[in-house]
Amino acid sequence: MTETRSTCPYCGVGCGVIIESDGPQITGVRGDPDHPANFGKLCTKGSTLHLTATPAITRQTRLLQPLRRLRLAQLLQRPRFELAQTGRVRTELVARVLERVEVP
Ligand code: SF4
């Protein structure tokens, strides 16, 4: 088991946490007793932080490739997102921003 000191990302308090992991899998989180913001204590959200990193949850929520939201006319039909190629999306975004930006 590996322990890594870090910061809870949920709010501005920035409590110190110690993340327990086994290889790439996070197995637990506890408060860092040496951190001046929380002295080892965590609220409910912070103390359940590791539950957001279970294999079942990360498989559902982690994007493995870029998705592009369809335009309004296409939103009326499913699916609402389509797989996108990073380079093509970047080119489309630049074109759309340039349509709306006035260059003096
Ligand atoms: S443990 Fe709770 S109070 Fe501390 S940073 Fe996380 S959400 Fe905020």
Residues whose N, C-alpha, C, O or C-beta is under 5 A from the ligand:
A	BS01	SF4	C8 Y10 C11 V13 G14 C15 L42 C43 K45 G46
